[in-house]
Structure formats: C-alpha cells, structure tokens
Amino acid sequence: MTKFYLTLTTYCLLVLPALGQTSLTPEKWYDVATWLPDYPNVGAFDFSDTLFYLNDGDTIHMFGVNSGVEQKKFGEPEDYTATHYVSFLTVSPDGETIWTGYTSSDNLDDRIYSIDAESGEWELEAIFPANMDLEFWNDSILVSGLNSSSWDAPAAIFVLDTSGANEHRRIIEPGGYSAGLAVDQQGNLYYGTSYPMDPNGLYRWDSSSLQLVIENPDSPALQVSHGEKLSDLPSGAYDCEVDEGGNVLFNMNLAGGTQAVGMWNGTIGDGNNIDTLATASGEWDWLGTLKAKGDVSLAGPDNMLVTYSFGQPLAIVTRLFTVDVERDYALEVNTYPNPSTGILTIQSGSSELMDVKLYTLQGALIYVKADFQSGSAIDISNQPAGSYIIRINSSRGLTSKMIQKL
C-alpha cells in the first residue's frame, strides 16, 4: 500500500505557510539547524561528495555542500505534462547521473528519470507506478514502491528494468506501506517496515541473500522472515539511511503524534534498540527524505544528517560532542539567537574562561578568542550567510555546535 503521504505532501505545501513553521527539536548529544532556508519546498535530495542536489518539484538545484551556494540547476523533463510529485532523488555512485522519481495522484503515469549531471540532459528510464525510493546495488538498481496503480497493493522492493519493457522484478516483499531503503558499503540492505496495524521493525537482509535472489530470476522473493530484525519501531518508518560510519538511521511518523529521527544502537533483536536524535511534534510536522554525510555519531562539519518536515526548509542534525562522555551540565553551552544575523551570545553554566573558535564548513578559521567570558557576544555580521561550526574548549572538554547566519 502506498502511503497517504502523497496527498498529505500536496496539502502541507499549501497549508503550512499559513500555519507557521515548526522544527525538529534535538535530543541530548545532538543539535539541529536550518539549512538552505530560501528553499522551503523540498521534494527529495541527495549528497554527492562536495555537492548537494535538491528537487523542489519544478527544478533540481545543485549546491556546494560547504558553501551552500547554488552552482547549477536543471528544469523539469519537457515530455512530462501530467501533474506529478517528487518521490526520490539519488545520485549514482560515480556522481555522473542524478536519478529522480515522480508519482501522480492516480499512479497512472509515474516515472523514473536519469539526468546527466554535466549536460543536464534528461532520459526516461522506466515507468514505475507508486515508486518511493531508489538505491544502487552493484550493477543493479533497486526501487521500493508498489509497481501498481492500486493503492491497496503491498509494498515491495524491486530490481528496476530500464530496458523499456518495465518488467520490474520483485525481490523483497515486506508488505504494508511503502518506505525508503538503504544499502551499506558491504551490500547489505536496510528497510523499516510501515504497517498500519501490525508491529513495525527495522530489518537487514545480508548481501549474500540479495545476490542469490538478484542474480537468479527464478528465485522467490525474500520475506521479512529472511531478514535480520535489528529493532522494533514504535511507528512505521518513512525512510532509512546508512552513513559512512556504518550507523543505521531512520525517521518515522505517527499521525497526530510525535515524529522522530533515530539511530540503531547496535543491539539485534526484539525491543526498541534505538537512540532518538531529534523529534517534531507540530500538528503538521511530517518527516520526509533522510540522507547523511560522513559519520553522524561524530562531531565536526563533515558529519551531518539531513531531513525535513513537508513544507519546511531542510534541517541538519549534528553531533554536539566529539567523544562519548557524560555531559557536564555545569558547562552547558547555549549560543543564541540561532539562526541570527551575525551577533551571537555564548552562555555557559560556568564562569570559567573558554577558548572559542568559529569555522566555516570548509574548515577555515574565521574567529578565535582564547579567554572568552560566558555571556559575551561575537560579531560575524560581516560573514556570508550560511552554516558555521563553533567550537568551545575548556578544561572540562570540547563542545561543537552548528550555527546559522541569515
């Protein structure tokens, strides 16, 4: 079954600006900052080395990750006249091709395109009703969705047929609503189920099982029972991701309740073996695509998790501390306002002098003060708008925090 999120997405894009914006709230050890606030109509996005691609439904924008500056954009495919919505955007492993999916309200003209990242040339790769997400697995392309115009069809994962015949082959049958999938560096596949009634879970299918079913067209599709259950989930997953550190990340939505971004804690089996990184509980918060860069469990400008609530700008979730030590609340650091126009006040629970440094996302040091007093302010109003990393060091440890300059 496809999620009702397709219609909810359209509704939210129309209603949210009138209701006011809500945002993710970070849990202990993490921080959240708005990214690319001038682009609130997010459809889907992906990282590719130092580049970031965002499809807002009308245009694919290409940004420098470090600068946040738009470098290129690609218009819609000229041959697609039906009313359609963005379902996913995935950059090929070599960075040369952008793959993006579209769906329509009746699922009768749902398409998957590739775009040459250099020339901007679009190519229709397949017709795939109710496509949800796409990942690469060796020489195969895997797509989650229904492959049916009926919204009552069970969700599955398919090998995409790009020959023009559109004979997409079902290889995993989790059932329930559609959700995003992820593949790690070893070729294992991850998927969070999204059942309307049954208990949900986060699962992993190992690469050897996938290889057998992908390479043998006569092999029956894998079931949930063939996967390894990593954790129970208190609600159905929307998307999942594996970062460069091997961390398994996911987000989930509970209608009328709290939305959450989480990470698997490494324990396998029954129980909620997950850590919450951030939550959202606004009436119209509904989390979409989830992508990571670097190792989300580590602090630093190269490590981030990006998601969004429909109708709102992107949100970056980052680790506050470099090492896993018990947090010292006497040295709790607040940097406000965030975002700001450039005047930042740093307040801690200690009178101890601090060493404060401010870096661009490229790692350039733009501010340093070795005897910073709590309650003092710094002025970066002369710096370009964008995201920065502030690092505060004292005898009690190192704190890192991402800030946003408007």
Backbone torsions as a table, in degrees:
resi	resn	phi	psi	omega
1	MET	NA	133.7	175.7
2	THR	-76.2	154.6	-179.3
3	LYS	-77.1	151.2	175.4
4	PHE	-73.5	2.7	180.0
5	TYR	-61.4	-25.7	-178.5
6	LEU	-61.0	-46.4	177.9
7	THR	-76.4	-33.0	178.3
8	LEU	-63.7	-36.9	178.7
9	THR	-57.4	-50.6	-178.9
10	THR	-60.6	-42.5	-179.1
11	TYR	-63.6	-44.6	-178.6
12	CYS	-63.6	-38.9	-178.5
13	LEU	-62.2	-29.5	179.7
14	LEU	-85.1	-34.9	-170.1
15	VAL	-92.9	-36.6	-169.9
16	LEU	-57.0	-43.5	-178.9
17	PRO	-57.2	-30.5	-179.6
18	ALA	-78.7	-24.0	-176.7
19	LEU	-87.7	-19.2	-175.3
20	GLY	97.7	153.9	-172.7
21	GLN	-88.9	143.5	169.9
22	THR	-121.3	167.8	-174.6
23	SER	-146.0	167.1	174.7
24	LEU	-67.4	143.5	174.5
25	THR	-111.0	122.0	-176.4
26	PRO	-73.4	150.4	171.7
27	GLU	-91.4	177.6	179.6
28	LYS	-53.6	138.9	179.4
29	TRP	85.6	-10.4	-174.2
30	TYR	-125.8	163.7	177.9
31	ASP	-134.8	158.0	178.9
32	VAL	-130.7	136.2	176.2
33	ALA	-138.3	149.6	175.9
34	THR	-76.2	141.0	179.6
35	TRP	-127.6	140.1	179.9
36	LEU	50.1	58.2	-175.0
37	PRO	-63.6	-17.2	178.8
38	ASP	-78.6	-0.5	-179.0
39	TYR	-124.7	74.7	-176.4
40	PRO	-79.7	-19.2	-177.5
41	ASN	-90.5	79.2	-177.1
42	VAL	-88.7	133.0	173.1
43	GLY	-105.3	-59.4	177.5
44	ALA	-160.4	164.4	-173.5
45	PHE	-160.1	167.0	176.7
46	ASP	-162.2	155.8	173.2
47	PHE	-93.2	152.2	170.1
48	SER	-148.4	94.2	-177.6
49	ASP	58.7	-114.9	-178.1
50	THR	-94.8	10.2	-178.7
51	LEU	-113.6	155.7	178.6
52	PHE	-135.8	127.8	-178.7
53	TYR	-111.4	136.0	-179.4
54	LEU	-133.4	126.0	176.2
55	ASN	-103.9	115.5	-178.2
56	ASP	-97.6	9.9	179.7
57	GLY	103.1	-35.8	178.1
58	ASP	-105.6	-29.8	-172.1
59	THR	-146.5	144.7	168.9
60	ILE	-97.9	120.5	-179.4
61	HIS	-102.2	139.3	176.4
62	MET	-113.7	123.6	-179.0
63	PHE	-118.1	154.6	164.1
64	GLY	-77.0	129.9	-177.6
65	VAL	-61.3	-44.6	-175.5
66	ASN	-73.0	-37.8	-175.2
67	SER	-91.7	-26.7	-173.5
68	GLY	70.7	11.6	-177.8
69	VAL	-91.5	132.9	177.4
70	GLU	-68.7	129.8	-177.4
71	GLN	-109.2	-26.4	-176.8
72	LYS	-162.3	157.7	173.1
73	LYS	-147.7	153.6	-177.2
74	PHE	-124.8	129.8	178.8
75	GLY	-75.6	179.9	-179.4
76	GLU	-70.2	161.1	172.3
77	PRO	-65.6	133.7	-174.4
78	GLU	-71.2	-22.2	-174.6
79	ASP	-91.6	4.5	-174.8
80	TYR	-108.4	99.7	-174.1
81	THR	-102.0	-15.3	180.0
82	ALA	-69.6	152.5	174.2
83	THR	-66.1	124.2	-173.3
84	HIS	-142.9	162.7	-176.5
85	TYR	-131.0	148.5	-179.0
86	VAL	-74.4	133.1	176.1
87	SER	-107.5	-38.4	179.5
88	PHE	-156.8	164.2	168.3
89	LEU	-143.1	125.3	-179.2
90	THR	-136.9	128.3	177.7
91	VAL	-90.2	137.2	179.7
92	SER	-62.0	154.0	-177.5
93	PRO	-55.5	-31.3	179.9
94	ASP	-84.4	-3.5	177.9
95	GLY	75.6	5.5	-174.0
96	GLU	-90.2	-19.0	-174.1
97	THR	-134.0	137.3	175.5
98	ILE	-103.7	127.4	176.9
99	TRP	-109.6	132.8	179.4
100	THR	-141.7	145.9	-177.9
101	GLY	-115.8	150.6	177.5
102	TYR	-132.0	146.3	174.6
103	THR	-129.6	160.8	176.8
104	SER	-121.9	165.6	-174.0
105	SER	-64.2	-28.1	179.4
106	ASP	-101.5	0.5	179.2
107	ASN	59.6	22.9	-177.3
108	LEU	-92.9	-16.9	179.7
109	ASP	-140.3	61.9	-178.1
110	ASP	-97.8	128.9	-168.5
111	ARG	-129.1	156.4	171.9
112	ILE	-124.2	125.6	-179.0
113	TYR	-116.4	156.9	164.6
114	SER	-117.5	148.7	179.7
115	ILE	-128.5	128.5	174.9
116	ASP	-68.1	118.9	-174.3
117	ALA	-66.5	-20.2	179.7
118	GLU	-89.3	-51.4	-174.9
119	SER	-89.8	-21.4	-175.9
120	GLY	79.3	10.5	-178.6
121	GLU	-75.5	130.8	179.6
122	TRP	-92.0	145.2	174.2
123	GLU	-139.0	127.7	176.2
124	LEU	-73.5	118.0	-176.7
125	GLU	-95.8	-34.2	-176.1
126	ALA	-167.0	155.7	165.7
127	ILE	-98.5	124.0	-177.5
128	PHE	-143.6	100.2	-178.9
129	PRO	-62.0	134.5	176.4
130	ALA	54.9	48.8	173.9
131	ASN	-72.7	149.1	-174.8
132	MET	-123.0	-48.0	-174.9
133	ASP	-153.6	159.3	-178.3
134	LEU	-140.1	136.7	175.1
135	GLU	-139.6	155.3	177.6
136	PHE	-96.0	138.5	176.2
137	TRP	-133.8	102.2	-173.2
138	ASN	51.8	-121.7	-179.1
139	ASP	-92.2	2.7	-179.0
140	SER	-101.7	156.1	175.2
141	ILE	-116.5	125.1	-176.9
142	LEU	-107.8	137.8	-178.8
143	VAL	-131.1	133.5	171.8
144	SER	-97.3	148.8	-179.4
145	GLY	155.7	-156.0	-177.2
146	LEU	-105.0	-36.2	-170.1
147	ASN	54.2	40.0	-179.8
148	SER	-156.9	146.4	176.6
149	SER	-82.7	-7.5	177.4
150	SER	-85.6	125.1	179.8
151	TRP	-69.8	-12.4	178.8
152	ASP	-88.2	-4.3	179.1
153	ALA	-66.8	144.1	179.9
154	PRO	-74.3	145.1	178.7
155	ALA	-69.6	147.5	179.2
156	ALA	-152.5	174.6	174.9
157	ILE	-117.2	132.7	-172.1
158	PHE	-123.8	155.0	163.2
159	VAL	-85.9	123.3	-175.9
160	LEU	-73.1	131.5	175.6
161	ASP	-97.8	112.9	-179.4
162	THR	-104.3	16.4	-178.9
163	SER	-77.5	-15.6	-174.2
164	GLY	106.6	-15.2	179.8
165	ALA	-81.2	-19.6	179.3
166	ASN	56.9	37.3	177.0
167	GLU	-95.9	70.5	-176.7
168	HIS	-71.6	131.8	-172.1
169	ARG	-101.3	126.6	-178.8
170	ARG	-74.1	125.7	-179.4
171	ILE	-119.6	-23.2	175.8
172	ILE	-137.2	137.1	-177.8
173	GLU	-122.0	78.2	177.8
174	PRO	-75.1	-25.5	-178.0
175	GLY	74.1	-171.9	-179.7
176	GLY	73.0	-155.8	176.4
177	TYR	-79.3	159.7	176.9
178	SER	-69.5	149.2	176.6
179	ALA	-148.3	168.3	178.7
180	GLY	-78.7	157.3	178.6
181	LEU	-124.1	165.8	179.1
182	ALA	-144.9	151.4	177.7
183	VAL	-127.8	131.1	179.7
184	ASP	-89.7	-179.1	-175.1
185	GLN	-67.9	-18.4	178.0
186	GLN	-92.4	-1.6	179.0
187	GLY	88.9	8.2	174.7
188	ASN	-77.0	147.1	-176.8
189	LEU	-110.7	138.5	-177.7
190	TYR	-121.3	143.9	-177.9
191	TYR	-157.5	132.8	173.7
192	GLY	-101.0	124.2	-177.9
193	THR	-70.0	160.6	178.6
194	SER	-143.1	80.9	178.8
195	TYR	-95.8	143.5	179.9
196	PRO	-71.5	-26.3	-176.0
197	MET	-127.8	-45.3	-174.8
198	ASP	-68.3	157.9	175.9
199	PRO	-60.2	141.9	-179.1
200	ASN	-103.2	158.9	-179.3
201	GLY	-152.6	163.9	174.7
202	LEU	-102.4	125.2	-171.7
203	TYR	-125.0	156.2	175.7
204	ARG	-132.5	129.2	172.1
205	TRP	-107.1	127.9	-174.3
206	ASP	-74.7	157.3	-173.4
207	SER	-62.4	-33.2	-179.4
208	SER	-67.3	-39.1	176.6
209	SER	-65.7	-41.4	177.8
210	LEU	-62.3	-42.3	-178.9
211	GLN	-60.3	-41.6	-179.5
212	LEU	-61.9	-44.5	-176.1
213	VAL	-79.0	-30.2	179.3
214	ILE	-73.6	-41.1	-175.5
215	GLU	-82.4	-15.6	-180.0
216	ASN	-116.4	102.4	-177.9
217	PRO	-61.0	-19.5	-179.2
218	ASP	-86.8	-6.4	-179.2
219	SER	-70.4	137.9	175.9
220	PRO	-68.2	154.3	179.5
221	ALA	-64.6	145.8	175.8
222	LEU	-72.2	150.7	178.8
223	GLN	-111.5	173.5	176.0
224	VAL	-58.8	-35.2	-179.4
225	SER	-65.0	-20.4	177.9
226	HIS	-83.6	-12.0	178.8
227	GLY	-93.6	168.8	178.1
228	GLU	-99.7	121.7	-179.5
229	LYS	-76.8	119.1	179.9
230	LEU	-88.4	-37.4	-176.4
231	SER	-165.1	152.6	163.9
232	ASP	-72.2	154.9	173.8
233	LEU	-123.1	133.0	-179.0
234	PRO	-70.9	-12.4	178.3
235	SER	-152.0	166.2	179.9
236	GLY	-66.9	141.5	179.8
237	ALA	-77.7	149.8	170.3
238	TYR	-100.2	-45.8	-177.9
239	ASP	-149.1	160.8	173.3
240	CYS	-141.1	164.4	-172.9
241	GLU	-156.1	148.3	171.5
242	VAL	-119.6	121.2	-177.2
243	ASP	-85.5	-178.5	-175.4
244	GLU	-69.1	-16.7	175.8
245	GLY	-89.9	1.6	-179.4
246	GLY	84.4	6.6	177.8
247	ASN	-73.0	133.9	179.0
248	VAL	-96.3	118.7	-173.9
249	LEU	-118.2	155.9	-179.0
250	PHE	-158.4	163.1	167.9
251	ASN	-132.8	158.9	-176.3
252	MET	-149.8	154.5	-176.9
253	ASN	-127.1	137.8	175.6
254	LEU	-123.8	110.5	-175.9
255	ALA	-54.1	125.7	-179.4
256	GLY	76.2	6.4	-177.4
257	GLY	-132.1	-151.9	-175.6
258	THR	-91.4	134.4	172.6
259	GLN	-94.9	149.4	-174.4
260	ALA	-144.2	149.4	168.8
261	VAL	-111.0	129.1	-175.1
262	GLY	-137.7	172.6	179.6
263	MET	-136.5	135.0	174.7
264	TRP	-66.0	135.0	-174.9
265	ASN	-90.9	3.5	175.7
266	GLY	98.8	-13.4	176.3
267	THR	-81.8	133.0	-176.1
268	ILE	-102.7	136.0	173.3
269	GLY	123.9	-161.4	-178.5
270	ASP	-67.4	159.4	-179.8
271	GLY	102.0	161.8	178.2
272	ASN	-84.2	82.9	-177.5
273	ASN	-87.0	56.1	-172.6
274	ILE	-138.4	151.5	173.1
275	ASP	-112.6	134.9	179.1
276	THR	-87.0	129.6	179.2
277	LEU	-98.3	-36.0	-178.5
278	ALA	-161.3	156.4	179.3
279	THR	-136.2	162.1	173.2
280	ALA	-142.7	135.8	-175.7
281	SER	-132.6	14.1	176.5
282	GLY	-66.9	154.1	-175.4
283	GLU	-57.4	-33.0	-176.9
284	TRP	-110.9	13.5	174.2
285	ASP	-72.0	129.4	177.5
286	TRP	-151.7	109.9	-170.6
287	LEU	-76.0	141.2	-179.9
288	GLY	-115.0	-138.6	-176.0
289	THR	-48.1	145.3	-179.5
290	LEU	-130.3	124.0	178.7
291	LYS	-138.8	149.2	-178.4
292	ALA	-125.8	153.5	172.2
293	LYS	-130.5	131.3	-179.8
294	GLY	75.1	-148.7	-179.0
295	ASP	-113.7	107.7	-173.1
296	VAL	-66.6	-19.9	-179.7
297	SER	-78.2	-6.7	-178.8
298	LEU	-111.9	145.4	174.4
299	ALA	-76.3	156.3	176.4
300	GLY	133.2	155.4	-173.8
301	PRO	-67.9	-16.2	-179.3
302	ASP	-91.2	1.5	-175.5
303	ASN	-120.7	117.7	-178.3
304	MET	-158.0	153.2	173.2
305	LEU	-119.8	131.1	-175.3
306	VAL	-119.9	131.8	172.6
307	THR	-149.1	-169.4	179.9
308	TYR	-166.6	159.4	165.9
309	SER	-97.6	140.8	-175.9
310	PHE	-54.5	132.6	-179.6
311	GLY	85.1	3.0	-179.8
312	GLN	-122.6	159.7	176.9
313	PRO	-65.6	169.8	177.3
314	LEU	-63.9	150.1	175.2
315	ALA	-122.7	131.5	177.6
316	ILE	-101.2	126.3	175.0
317	VAL	-104.3	125.2	-177.6
318	THR	-132.7	155.7	178.1
319	ARG	-78.3	135.0	-179.4
320	LEU	-80.4	-38.8	-170.9
321	PHE	-113.9	147.2	-177.6
322	THR	-73.3	-34.3	-177.1
323	VAL	-126.4	157.9	177.6
324	ASP	-82.2	88.3	174.7
325	VAL	-124.1	156.1	179.0
326	GLU	-62.9	127.4	-174.2
327	ARG	-67.4	135.8	-179.9
328	ASP	-96.2	103.2	-175.0
329	TYR	-73.3	-13.1	172.5
330	ALA	-68.2	-20.9	178.8
331	LEU	-114.4	27.7	175.2
332	GLU	-59.8	127.0	-175.1
333	VAL	-109.6	127.0	174.9
334	ASN	-116.2	128.6	176.9
335	THR	-115.0	118.1	-173.3
336	TYR	-145.6	154.9	-7.3
337	PRO	-74.7	156.2	179.1
338	ASN	-143.3	107.8	8.4
339	PRO	-76.3	165.9	-179.1
340	SER	-143.3	173.4	175.3
341	THR	-88.9	-1.0	175.0
342	GLY	135.1	-12.9	177.5
343	ILE	-99.6	113.1	-174.5
344	LEU	-117.3	132.8	173.3
345	THR	-104.4	135.3	179.8
346	ILE	-114.4	120.0	-176.2
347	GLN	-124.2	129.6	176.0
348	SER	-125.6	169.4	179.1
349	GLY	-85.6	9.9	-177.9
350	SER	-129.0	149.4	177.1
351	SER	-86.8	-0.8	-179.0
352	GLU	-62.8	138.0	175.1
353	LEU	-67.0	145.1	-176.1
354	MET	-122.2	156.9	172.7
355	ASP	-99.4	115.2	-175.0
356	VAL	-114.3	129.7	176.4
357	LYS	-132.0	144.1	178.6
358	LEU	-124.0	130.7	-176.5
359	TYR	-121.9	149.7	165.5
360	THR	-75.6	168.1	178.0
361	LEU	-67.7	-15.9	174.6
362	GLN	-81.0	-8.1	179.6
363	GLY	97.2	3.9	179.9
364	ALA	-76.5	131.2	178.5
365	LEU	-81.0	121.5	-177.1
366	ILE	-117.5	-8.1	178.3
367	TYR	-154.7	138.9	175.3
368	VAL	-149.7	137.3	174.8
369	LYS	-148.5	119.3	-172.0
370	ALA	-83.4	-17.4	-177.7
371	ASP	-126.2	52.4	-175.5
372	PHE	-74.3	132.0	-178.7
373	GLN	-99.3	132.8	177.3
374	SER	-54.2	136.0	-178.3
375	GLY	94.5	-8.7	177.9
376	SER	-81.1	168.0	-177.8
377	ALA	-122.2	155.1	171.8
378	ILE	-120.6	154.8	-175.6
379	ASP	-120.7	113.1	175.6
380	ILE	-122.0	28.8	-178.1
381	SER	-64.1	-18.5	178.6
382	ASN	-86.0	-1.8	-179.9
383	GLN	-89.5	154.8	179.1
384	PRO	-65.2	154.4	174.9
385	ALA	-62.1	144.8	179.6
386	GLY	151.3	-168.9	-178.5
387	SER	-98.7	143.9	179.2
388	TYR	-136.9	158.4	176.8
389	ILE	-111.2	124.2	175.2
390	ILE	-105.3	133.2	-179.3
391	ARG	-122.3	126.6	-174.6
392	ILE	-120.5	117.2	-173.8
393	ASN	-117.4	137.8	175.1
394	SER	-148.3	-175.7	179.3
395	SER	-65.8	-16.7	-177.7
396	ARG	-92.6	-7.4	177.9
397	GLY	139.1	-174.9	-176.5
398	LEU	-113.1	131.8	175.5
399	THR	-119.5	133.3	175.3
400	SER	-119.2	143.1	-177.8
401	LYS	-149.1	140.0	176.3
402	MET	-92.5	134.5	177.5
403	ILE	-123.3	158.5	-177.9
404	GLN	-122.2	127.1	174.7
405	LYS	-103.6	127.1	-179.5
406	LEU	-81.3	NA	NA
